[in-house]
């Protein structure tokens, strides 16, 4: 009986897995998506590609929450009022279609990172400090020797951190921007994840401003460019002229042969 029971369970699992693969994957979004602090309100939305009866929200490794919904809804919201440290983590959602036992696969994971203002912000410095030219390597240094286990570099106007580094023994990291261009100009700040709290973040620290000057063209570059343009135009016109002359000579030669044949024909008569 034991082998038969194992076979039945395995068969049921394979059928369930096959059905799950046939259902479109839901998606999960976070609102607001960035800058959520402890005590703020936050909403997780599970977007449903099909009408569903039940939707589950999972906090990875800890708990799950089920919600029965109206079949006409294409989105289910799970809201947390006054978030605490226990809400930080990785979330996923899943749904069961109406009038069926078919359950979808999990959504892609969504991380909820909460800013804890009880941790001091990190320090920051920029080298070189003055405005730099295009192509220069720039170093942004961040440090906090007592708390940080991973530092993040943020640029104003970008929703996500642009670099992440683990600090050295004195709690510092050096972010390097290689060969900067004017697009790298802007304001930069740092944050860090406190020790033993990968889903908590320190507040953003003080800012540094990077200015990048476009490298001017070398002397005579504009004249060289204009000269190249003139040469290219002359070459194009020369090619057109040669082609036209070739056609003219072919037509002229053919006309000559036609007149010669007509002349020979007249003499024969």
C-alpha positions as CSV (number, residue, x, y, z in Angstrom):
1,X,0.0,0.0,0.0
2,X,2.8,2.4,0.8
3,X,4.2,2.5,-2.8
4,X,0.7,3.0,-4.1
5,X,0.1,5.9,-1.7
6,X,3.3,7.5,-2.7
7,X,2.4,7.1,-6.4
8,X,-1.0,8.7,-5.8
9,X,0.5,11.6,-4.0
10,X,3.1,12.1,-6.6
11,X,0.5,11.9,-9.4
12,X,-1.7,14.5,-7.6
13,X,1.3,16.8,-7.2
14,X,2.3,16.5,-10.8
15,X,-1.3,17.3,-11.9
16,X,-1.4,20.3,-9.6
17,X,2.0,21.6,-10.8
18,X,0.9,21.1,-14.4
19,X,-2.3,23.1,-13.8
20,X,-0.4,25.9,-12.1
21,X,2.0,26.2,-15.0
22,X,-1.0,26.7,-17.3
23,X,-2.3,29.7,-15.4
24,X,-0.7,33.1,-16.1
25,X,1.6,34.4,-13.4
26,X,0.3,37.2,-11.2
27,X,2.4,40.3,-10.5
28,X,3.0,42.2,-7.2
29,X,3.6,45.9,-6.8
30,X,4.4,48.1,-3.8
31,X,2.9,51.5,-3.1
32,X,4.8,53.7,-2.3
33,X,7.6,51.8,-4.1
34,X,10.5,53.7,-2.3
35,X,11.2,55.6,0.8
36,X,8.9,53.8,3.2
37,X,9.7,54.4,6.9
38,X,8.7,52.6,10.0
39,X,5.2,53.8,11.0
40,X,4.2,54.6,7.4
41,X,1.2,53.1,5.6
42,X,2.0,50.7,2.7
43,X,-0.1,48.8,0.2
44,X,0.8,45.6,-1.7
45,X,-1.2,45.0,-4.8
46,X,-1.6,41.6,-6.5
47,X,-2.5,42.1,-10.1
48,X,-4.6,39.2,-11.5
49,X,-4.5,38.1,-15.2
50,X,-7.7,36.0,-14.7
51,X,-10.9,36.3,-12.6
52,X,-10.0,34.7,-9.2
53,X,-11.8,33.7,-6.1
54,X,-9.0,33.5,-3.6
55,X,-5.7,35.5,-3.4
56,X,-2.8,34.7,-1.0
57,X,-0.1,37.1,0.1
58,X,3.0,35.5,1.5
59,X,5.8,37.0,3.6
60,X,8.6,34.7,2.8
61,X,9.6,32.4,5.6
62,X,7.0,33.8,8.1
63,X,3.3,33.9,7.3
64,X,0.6,34.0,4.7
65,X,-2.7,35.8,4.4
66,X,-5.7,34.7,2.2
67,X,-8.4,37.0,0.8
68,X,-11.7,36.1,-0.9
69,X,-12.5,38.6,-3.7
70,X,-15.1,39.6,-6.1
71,X,-14.7,37.8,-9.5
72,X,-14.8,41.2,-11.3
73,X,-11.7,42.5,-9.6
74,X,-8.3,42.4,-11.4
75,X,-6.4,43.7,-8.5
76,X,-6.3,42.8,-4.8
77,X,-4.9,45.1,-2.2
78,X,-3.2,44.2,1.1
79,X,-2.6,47.3,3.3
80,X,-0.5,47.7,6.4
81,X,-1.2,50.6,8.7
82,X,1.7,51.9,10.7
83,X,4.3,49.5,9.5
84,X,6.7,47.8,12.0
85,X,9.9,45.8,11.6
86,X,7.9,42.6,11.4
87,X,6.4,43.9,8.0
88,X,9.8,44.2,6.4
89,X,10.8,41.3,4.1
90,X,10.1,39.6,0.7
91,X,6.5,39.2,-0.5
92,X,4.9,37.0,-3.1
93,X,1.2,36.5,-4.2
94,X,-0.8,33.6,-5.7
95,X,-4.4,33.1,-6.8
96,X,-7.0,30.4,-7.3
97,X,-9.3,30.7,-10.2
98,X,-13.1,30.9,-9.7
99,X,-15.1,27.6,-9.5
100,X,-11.9,25.5,-9.7
101,X,-9.1,24.1,-7.6
102,X,-6.5,25.4,-10.0
103,X,-3.9,27.5,-8.3
104,X,-1.4,29.8,-10.1
105,X,2.4,29.9,-9.6
106,X,3.8,32.5,-7.3
107,X,4.4,36.0,-8.5
108,X,7.9,37.4,-8.8
109,X,9.2,38.5,-5.3
110,X,8.8,42.1,-4.1
111,X,11.0,43.4,-1.3
112,X,9.7,45.8,1.3
113,X,12.6,47.6,2.8
114,X,11.7,50.0,5.7
115,X,13.8,53.0,6.7
116,X,14.5,53.0,10.5
117,X,15.4,56.5,11.6
118,X,16.8,55.3,14.9
119,X,20.0,54.5,13.0
120,X,22.4,57.4,12.3
121,X,22.8,58.4,8.6
122,X,26.2,57.6,7.0
123,X,28.9,60.1,6.1
124,X,30.0,60.8,2.5
125,X,32.8,62.4,0.6
126,X,33.6,63.0,-3.0
127,X,37.1,62.9,-4.7
128,X,38.0,64.9,-6.6
129,X,35.8,67.5,-5.0
130,X,36.0,70.1,-7.8
131,X,34.2,70.0,-11.2
132,X,35.8,67.3,-13.4
133,X,36.1,66.7,-17.1
134,X,34.6,64.0,-19.2
135,X,36.4,60.7,-18.8
136,X,37.6,61.3,-15.2
137,X,37.3,58.5,-12.6
138,X,35.4,59.7,-9.6
139,X,35.3,58.1,-6.1
140,X,32.5,58.5,-3.6
141,X,33.3,57.3,-0.2
142,X,30.7,56.4,2.5
143,X,31.2,55.2,6.0
144,X,29.6,54.3,9.4
145,X,31.9,52.1,11.4
146,X,29.3,51.0,14.0
147,X,26.3,49.8,12.1
148,X,26.5,49.2,8.3
149,X,26.9,45.8,6.8
150,X,26.0,46.8,3.2
151,X,26.1,50.4,1.7
152,X,24.0,51.7,-1.1
153,X,24.7,54.6,-3.4
154,X,21.7,56.7,-4.5
155,X,21.5,59.3,-7.2
156,X,18.7,61.9,-7.0
157,X,16.2,61.2,-9.7
158,X,16.8,57.5,-9.8
159,X,14.2,55.3,-8.0
160,X,16.7,52.5,-7.2
161,X,20.2,52.5,-5.8
162,X,22.9,52.5,-8.5
163,X,25.6,50.6,-6.6
164,X,25.9,48.3,-3.5
165,X,29.1,47.4,-1.6
166,X,30.1,45.6,1.6
167,X,32.3,47.7,3.9
168,X,35.9,47.0,4.9
169,X,37.1,46.5,8.5
170,X,36.7,50.2,9.4
171,X,33.1,50.3,8.1
172,X,33.8,52.3,4.8
173,X,33.2,51.7,1.1
174,X,34.5,53.4,-2.0
175,X,32.1,53.7,-5.0
176,X,34.0,54.4,-8.2
177,X,32.4,56.0,-11.3
178,X,34.6,55.2,-14.2
179,X,35.0,57.6,-17.1
180,X,32.2,60.0,-16.1
181,X,30.2,61.9,-18.7
182,X,27.8,64.9,-18.2
183,X,25.0,62.3,-17.7
184,X,26.7,61.4,-14.4
185,X,26.3,64.9,-13.1
186,X,24.0,65.1,-10.1
187,X,23.5,64.7,-6.4
188,X,24.6,61.5,-4.6
189,X,23.8,60.1,-1.2
190,X,24.4,56.9,0.8
191,X,22.4,54.6,3.0
192,X,23.2,51.3,4.6
193,X,21.5,48.1,5.9
194,X,22.1,47.7,9.7
195,X,23.7,44.6,11.0
196,X,21.3,41.6,11.1
197,X,18.6,43.6,9.5
198,X,18.7,43.1,5.7
199,X,15.3,44.6,5.2
200,X,15.8,47.7,7.2
201,X,17.7,50.8,6.0
202,X,19.3,53.8,7.6
203,X,18.1,57.3,6.6
204,X,19.9,58.8,3.6
205,X,23.0,60.8,4.6
206,X,24.3,64.1,3.6
207,X,24.7,64.7,-0.2
208,X,27.6,65.5,-2.5
209,X,27.2,67.0,-5.9
210,X,29.2,65.9,-9.0
211,X,29.7,68.3,-11.9
212,X,31.1,67.0,-15.2
213,X,32.2,69.4,-17.9
214,X,32.0,68.2,-21.5
215,X,35.4,67.8,-23.1
216,X,35.8,70.5,-25.8
217,X,36.7,69.4,-29.3
218,X,40.5,69.7,-30.1
219,X,41.6,72.8,-32.1
220,X,40.9,72.4,-35.8
221,X,38.5,69.6,-35.3
222,X,35.6,71.6,-36.8
223,X,37.7,72.5,-39.9
224,X,38.7,68.9,-40.3
225,X,35.1,67.8,-40.1
226,X,34.0,70.4,-42.7
227,X,36.9,69.3,-44.9
228,X,35.8,65.7,-44.7
229,X,32.3,66.7,-45.6
230,X,33.5,68.6,-48.7
231,X,35.6,65.6,-49.8
232,X,32.7,63.3,-49.4
233,X,30.4,65.5,-51.4
234,X,33.0,65.9,-54.2
235,X,33.5,62.1,-54.3
236,X,29.7,61.6,-54.6
237,X,29.4,64.1,-57.4
238,X,32.4,62.6,-59.2
239,X,30.8,59.2,-59.0
240,X,27.6,60.5,-60.5
241,X,29.5,62.3,-63.3
242,X,31.4,59.2,-64.2
243,X,28.3,57.1,-64.3
244,X,26.5,59.7,-66.5
245,X,29.5,59.9,-68.9
246,X,29.5,56.1,-69.1
247,X,25.9,56.0,-70.1
248,X,26.5,58.8,-72.6
249,X,29.3,56.9,-74.3
250,X,27.3,53.7,-74.4
251,X,24.4,55.4,-76.1
252,X,26.7,57.3,-78.5
253,X,28.5,54.2,-79.5
254,X,25.3,52.4,-80.1
255,X,24.0,55.2,-82.3
256,X,27.2,55.1,-84.3
257,X,26.9,51.4,-84.9
258,X,23.3,51.8,-86.0
259,X,24.2,54.6,-88.5
260,X,27.1,52.4,-89.9
261,X,24.8,49.4,-90.4
262,X,22.3,51.6,-92.2
263,X,25.1,53.0,-94.5
264,X,26.3,49.6,-95.4
265,X,22.8,48.4,-96.1
266,X,22.3,51.3,-98.6
267,X,25.5,50.5,-100.5
268,X,24.4,46.9,-101.0
269,X,21.2,48.0,-102.8
